[in-house]
Structures are given as C-alpha cells and as structure tokens.
Amino acid sequence: MTGIFSLLLWFGGFLCFFGYAIQEDKEEDQSNLYLGIVLCLVVFVTGVFSFMQASNAESLMDDFKGFIPKMADVIRDGKDETIGAESIAVGDLIKLKAGNNIPADVVLHQANEMKINNASLTGESDDLLRIINLENGKATGDKSENIFEANNAAFFGTQCTDGHGMGIVIRIGDDTIIGLIAGLTMVAETAETPLSIEIERFIKIIGAVALILGVTFFFFGVAYGYDYITNLVFAIGIIVANVPEGLLCTVTVSLALTAERMAKKQVLVKNLESVETLGSTSCICSDKTGDRKSTRLN
C-alpha cells in the first residue's frame, strides 16, 4: 500500500477529507467525504489483492522446508546420538539410510548399495549409486574435479533413496552447495518492469498537471474575489479530479487474474508486475540443471 501510485491515492483521499473538514456546507455537500472513503478503499482493496498473491507464493515456497530433516543420527565421542538437524557441526560422523533427507554436505567413507537422488539440486532424475574407492582396505577420496560428479559425496537438500552409509560432515547451513545457491538468489539485482516504469512516469505527469491546475484555479478564484475556504476546496477538487482512481485497481486485478491463470499451468508468480514482462514470451525451455532460455516475439 506504499507504492508511488498508492501514495498518490492516499494523498488524494487526505485532501478530500481535509476539503470536507474545512467546507462550510458539510450537511448539504458530502461528496468530498464519500470520495475520500472511496480512494482509501481502492488502495486497501488493491493492497489486499497484492498481499494475497504474494502470500500464496510464499506459502508454496515454504513447502521447500520439507527438504530439511528434523533429526539426524550421528556418532560423537564413539556414541550413537540422535540430535536435531540444526545441531549438526562440521566434522560430525553421520549415519544415512534409505528415506533420509541429507542434512548437510557429506563425504562418505562407508556405503552399502547406497543411492542418492540429486533432483532437487541438479535436476538429475535418476538415483545415483554412491561408491567408495578403496586402497589397501582404506577409503580414498574421489579424483573428480567437479564435486557433483564425485561418487562419494552427498549434498544437503538431496535424499537417500536406497541402502545406507556413513560419512563426515564437511559443510553446514549457508556454506553448503544449496546454501550458496540460495545466497546468490538473495543478492540478485531486480530491475523494474516496463509497466512499473511507465506507471511511475505517468504518475509524475498526472501529479504535476493536477498540482499546477489546482494552484492556478486557486489564484484565479482569489483574483475574482472568492473567499479562501471556497477557493481551497475548489482547488482540492481539481487536484483529486485529475487522479485516475480506477487505474490502480484495474491494473492490479488484471495482473492478479493473469497470475491465477498462470498458476493453473504450474507457473508460480511471486511478483504481480512480473506477469507483464512475460507478455511477449512464446516459449520457455529448461534443461535438467534448471538453466532457462526464453524466446521472445518481436
């Protein structure tokens, strides 16, 4: 409710209430009061629409918390313990078995027919068999340069689908692979959409025109000898009349309806204004690693 357009409507509503408060014939003419109420309701209703859309997106994002296990089996000081996943520390010896979500990045030193599903991290749908290389009866590290190709590693956010194994925790929390990816998404720059840029430009023009006309007619009224209260109420009416009260509601409802239609096609819209930038997209292609390329029609 604090966007530039919403602030303009709040300002218009405040002027209406102020104009009603200073006018002399309050009982005969209550148009300013009603108009002020309508302006405030428009901002409130459109704000609720935007909040509901953002809330639906956030509730869906919360489902990803299911990747985080609540408990984990570890060996500390030679003793088996079951602890909360948030208490895991680097260097802990952790046990994994079929059905467990991996609570941290782990290097395995024991694996018995153990398979990991990395779909949540890499998009690879097939379960990957974990293999421990042995030299003279001892586990040795994998020589792969790419850690995702290492067959003795398991990552936070993935799942053990078969077998069981044991490994040492090497990264936890934000230091894990998926934590680093999440951190990159948080610092990504967000550019304004063409719609928001045009609306902001439109608001500046409308605001300037409204204020100039209001001030001009105020001085005209003073020059013709009308009292200041009447001139001020008239100037406020001129300013409010130039405010497009229905535009904000129309734009918000249109974007919300479009976002709802996209949701039926399994497209999550977190920001209503982002709907507008998809208007000329004909095809979105995604490979198994999640890289996306869009084709736009001129």
C-alpha positions as CSV (number, residue, x, y, z in Angstrom):
1,M,0.0,0.0,0.0
2,T,3.0,2.3,-0.2
3,G,3.8,2.3,-3.9
4,I,4.0,5.5,-5.8
5,F,0.5,5.1,-7.2
6,S,-0.9,4.1,-3.8
7,L,0.7,7.1,-2.2
8,L,-0.9,9.4,-4.8
9,L,-4.3,8.0,-3.9
10,W,-3.6,8.2,-0.2
11,F,-2.7,11.9,-0.8
12,G,-5.9,12.4,-2.8
13,G,-8.0,10.8,-0.1
14,F,-6.4,13.0,2.6
15,L,-7.1,16.1,0.5
16,C,-10.8,15.0,0.2
17,F,-11.1,14.6,4.0
18,F,-9.3,17.9,4.5
19,G,-11.6,19.6,2.0
20,Y,-14.7,18.2,3.7
21,A,-13.4,19.4,7.1
22,I,-12.9,23.0,6.0
23,Q,-16.0,23.4,3.8
24,E,-18.9,25.3,5.3
25,D,-21.9,23.3,3.9
26,K,-21.0,19.9,5.3
27,E,-24.6,18.7,5.6
28,E,-25.6,19.7,2.1
29,D,-22.5,18.6,0.2
30,Q,-20.7,15.4,1.4
31,S,-19.1,14.5,-1.9
32,N,-15.6,15.1,-0.6
33,L,-16.2,12.7,2.3
34,Y,-17.5,9.9,0.1
35,L,-14.7,10.4,-2.5
36,G,-12.1,10.2,0.3
37,I,-13.6,7.0,1.6
38,V,-13.6,5.5,-1.9
39,L,-10.0,6.5,-2.6
40,C,-8.9,4.8,0.7
41,L,-10.9,1.7,-0.1
42,V,-9.4,1.4,-3.5
43,V,-5.9,1.5,-2.1
44,F,-6.8,-1.0,0.6
45,V,-8.6,-3.5,-1.7
46,T,-5.7,-3.4,-4.3
47,G,-3.2,-3.9,-1.4
48,V,-5.2,-6.9,-0.3
49,F,-5.1,-8.4,-3.8
50,S,-1.3,-7.9,-4.0
51,F,-0.8,-9.4,-0.5
52,M,-2.9,-12.5,-1.2
53,Q,-0.9,-13.2,-4.4
54,A,2.4,-12.8,-2.5
55,S,1.1,-14.8,0.4
56,N,0.2,-17.7,-2.0
57,A,3.6,-17.6,-3.5
58,E,5.3,-17.6,-0.1
59,S,3.2,-20.5,1.2
60,L,4.3,-22.5,-1.8
61,M,8.0,-21.6,-1.1
62,D,7.6,-22.7,2.5
63,D,7.0,-26.2,1.1
64,F,10.7,-26.4,0.3
65,K,11.3,-26.6,4.0
66,G,10.4,-30.2,3.7
67,F,13.9,-30.8,2.3
68,I,15.3,-30.1,5.7
69,P,15.2,-33.1,8.1
70,K,14.3,-32.5,11.7
71,M,16.5,-35.1,13.2
72,A,19.8,-36.8,12.3
73,D,21.8,-39.8,13.6
74,V,25.4,-39.0,14.4
75,I,28.3,-40.6,16.2
76,R,30.0,-38.3,18.7
77,D,32.8,-39.5,21.1
78,G,32.2,-43.0,20.0
79,K,28.5,-42.9,21.0
80,D,25.4,-43.0,18.8
81,E,23.2,-40.0,19.2
82,T,20.0,-38.7,17.6
83,I,20.1,-34.9,17.5
84,G,18.3,-32.0,15.9
85,A,19.5,-31.4,12.4
86,E,20.3,-27.7,13.3
87,S,22.8,-29.0,15.9
88,I,25.0,-30.8,13.3
89,A,28.5,-29.5,13.2
90,V,31.4,-29.8,10.7
91,G,33.3,-33.0,11.5
92,D,30.4,-34.9,12.8
93,L,30.2,-38.6,11.7
94,I,26.6,-39.0,10.4
95,K,24.6,-42.1,9.5
96,L,22.4,-42.1,6.5
97,K,19.8,-44.7,5.3
98,A,17.0,-45.0,2.8
99,G,14.3,-42.4,3.2
100,N,16.6,-39.9,5.0
101,N,17.0,-36.3,3.7
102,I,20.6,-35.3,3.7
103,P,21.0,-32.6,6.5
104,A,24.5,-31.3,5.4
105,D,27.1,-31.8,2.7
106,V,28.8,-35.1,3.5
107,V,31.9,-37.0,2.3
108,L,31.1,-40.7,2.6
109,H,33.6,-43.3,3.8
110,Q,31.1,-46.2,4.0
111,A,28.3,-47.0,1.5
112,N,26.3,-50.2,1.1
113,E,24.2,-50.1,-2.0
114,M,23.5,-46.5,-1.2
115,K,21.7,-44.3,-3.8
116,I,21.2,-40.6,-3.7
117,N,18.6,-38.5,-5.6
118,N,20.1,-35.1,-6.6
119,A,17.0,-33.9,-8.4
120,S,16.4,-31.0,-6.0
121,L,19.9,-29.8,-6.6
122,T,20.9,-30.7,-10.2
123,G,17.7,-31.7,-11.8
124,E,19.0,-35.2,-12.4
125,S,16.0,-37.5,-12.0
126,D,17.9,-40.8,-11.8
127,D,19.2,-42.1,-8.5
128,L,23.0,-42.1,-8.3
129,L,24.9,-45.0,-6.7
130,R,27.5,-44.0,-4.2
131,I,30.7,-45.9,-4.5
132,I,33.7,-45.8,-2.0
133,N,37.1,-46.2,-3.6
134,L,39.4,-48.4,-1.5
135,E,43.2,-48.6,-1.4
136,N,44.7,-51.2,0.9
137,G,41.4,-51.5,2.6
138,K,41.0,-47.8,3.3
139,A,38.6,-45.3,1.7
140,T,40.2,-42.8,-0.5
141,G,38.9,-39.5,-1.9
142,D,37.3,-39.3,-5.4
143,K,39.6,-37.8,-8.0
144,S,36.8,-35.9,-9.9
145,E,37.4,-32.2,-10.4
146,N,33.6,-31.5,-10.3
147,I,32.2,-32.2,-6.9
148,F,28.8,-33.1,-8.4
149,E,30.5,-35.9,-10.3
150,A,32.1,-37.3,-7.2
151,N,30.6,-40.7,-6.3
152,N,31.4,-40.5,-2.6
153,A,29.6,-37.2,-1.8
154,A,26.1,-36.4,-0.7
155,F,24.6,-32.9,-0.5
156,F,22.3,-31.0,1.7
157,G,18.7,-31.0,0.3
158,T,19.0,-34.3,-1.5
159,Q,17.6,-37.7,-0.4
160,C,19.0,-41.1,0.3
161,T,16.6,-43.4,-1.7
162,D,18.2,-46.8,-1.1
163,G,20.8,-48.6,1.0
164,H,22.7,-47.0,3.8
165,G,26.1,-45.3,4.5
166,M,28.2,-43.2,6.8
167,G,30.1,-40.0,6.2
168,I,31.8,-36.9,7.6
169,V,30.0,-33.5,7.5
170,I,32.1,-31.0,5.6
171,R,29.7,-28.1,5.2
172,I,26.5,-27.0,7.0
173,G,23.9,-24.3,6.6
174,D,24.7,-21.4,4.2
175,D,28.1,-22.9,3.5
176,T,26.5,-26.0,1.7
177,I,26.2,-26.1,-2.1
178,I,22.5,-25.4,-2.0
179,G,23.0,-22.7,0.7
180,L,25.4,-20.9,-1.6
181,I,22.9,-21.1,-4.5
182,A,20.2,-19.7,-2.2
183,G,22.6,-16.9,-1.2
184,L,23.1,-16.0,-4.8
185,T,19.4,-15.7,-5.4
186,M,19.1,-13.3,-2.5
187,V,21.7,-10.8,-3.9
188,A,20.4,-10.9,-7.5
189,E,19.6,-7.5,-8.8
190,T,16.0,-6.8,-9.6
191,A,15.2,-4.5,-12.5
192,E,12.0,-2.5,-12.8
193,T,9.5,-3.9,-15.2
194,P,8.4,-1.8,-18.2
195,L,4.9,-1.5,-16.6
196,S,6.2,-0.1,-13.3
197,I,8.5,2.4,-15.2
198,E,5.6,3.7,-17.3
199,I,3.2,3.9,-14.3
200,E,5.8,5.9,-12.4
201,R,6.3,8.3,-15.3
202,F,2.5,8.6,-15.7
203,I,2.1,9.4,-12.0
204,K,4.7,12.1,-12.2
205,I,3.0,13.7,-15.2
206,I,-0.5,13.5,-13.7
207,G,0.7,14.8,-10.3
208,A,2.4,17.8,-11.9
209,V,-0.7,18.6,-14.0
210,A,-3.0,18.2,-11.1
211,L,-1.0,20.5,-8.8
212,I,-0.5,23.1,-11.5
213,L,-4.2,23.2,-12.3
214,G,-5.2,23.3,-8.7
215,V,-2.8,26.1,-7.8
216,T,-3.8,28.0,-11.0
217,F,-7.5,27.8,-10.3
218,F,-6.9,28.8,-6.7
219,F,-5.3,32.0,-7.7
220,F,-8.0,32.7,-10.3
221,G,-10.6,32.4,-7.5
222,V,-8.6,34.8,-5.3
223,A,-8.4,37.2,-8.3
224,Y,-12.2,37.1,-8.7
225,G,-12.8,37.8,-5.1
226,Y,-14.0,34.4,-3.7
227,D,-13.2,33.6,-0.1
228,Y,-10.1,31.5,0.6
229,I,-12.0,28.5,2.0
230,T,-14.1,28.2,-1.1
231,N,-11.0,28.5,-3.3
232,L,-9.1,25.9,-1.4
233,V,-12.0,23.4,-1.5
234,F,-12.3,24.0,-5.3
235,A,-8.5,23.6,-5.8
236,I,-8.6,20.3,-3.9
237,G,-11.5,19.2,-6.1
238,I,-9.5,20.0,-9.2
239,I,-6.4,18.1,-7.9
240,V,-8.4,15.0,-6.9
241,A,-10.4,15.0,-10.2
242,N,-7.1,14.5,-12.1
243,V,-6.2,11.5,-10.1
244,P,-7.1,8.3,-12.0
245,E,-8.7,6.4,-9.1
246,G,-9.7,3.3,-11.0
247,L,-6.3,2.7,-12.8
248,L,-4.6,1.1,-9.8
249,C,-7.4,-1.2,-9.1
250,T,-7.8,-2.1,-12.8
251,V,-4.1,-2.9,-13.3
252,T,-3.8,-4.9,-10.0
253,V,-7.0,-7.0,-10.8
254,S,-5.8,-7.6,-14.3
255,L,-2.4,-8.8,-13.2
256,A,-3.9,-10.9,-10.4
257,L,-6.3,-12.7,-12.9
258,T,-3.4,-13.4,-15.2
259,A,-1.3,-14.7,-12.3
260,E,-4.2,-17.0,-11.4
261,R,-4.4,-18.4,-15.0
262,M,-0.6,-19.0,-14.9
263,A,-0.9,-20.8,-11.6
264,K,-3.2,-23.3,-13.2
265,K,-0.4,-24.0,-15.7
266,Q,2.1,-24.6,-12.8
267,V,3.7,-21.2,-13.1
268,L,4.5,-19.5,-9.8
269,V,4.2,-15.7,-9.8
270,K,5.8,-14.1,-6.8
271,N,5.5,-10.5,-8.0
272,L,2.4,-9.4,-9.9
273,E,4.3,-6.9,-12.0
274,S,6.5,-9.7,-13.4
275,V,3.4,-11.0,-15.2
276,E,3.6,-8.1,-17.6
277,T,7.1,-8.9,-18.7
278,L,6.0,-12.4,-19.8
279,G,3.5,-10.9,-22.3
280,S,5.6,-11.5,-25.4
281,T,7.2,-14.8,-24.3
282,S,6.3,-17.6,-26.6
283,C,8.3,-20.5,-25.2
284,I,10.3,-21.1,-22.0
285,C,12.8,-24.0,-22.2
286,S,14.5,-25.6,-19.2
287,D,17.1,-28.3,-19.2
288,K,17.8,-30.7,-16.3
289,T,20.1,-28.3,-14.5
290,G,17.5,-25.6,-14.3
291,D,19.1,-23.1,-16.8
292,R,16.3,-21.3,-18.6
293,K,16.2,-19.6,-22.0
294,S,13.2,-17.7,-23.3
295,T,12.3,-16.9,-26.9
296,R,10.6,-13.5,-27.3
297,L,8.4,-12.5,-30.3
298,N,9.1,-9.0,-31.7
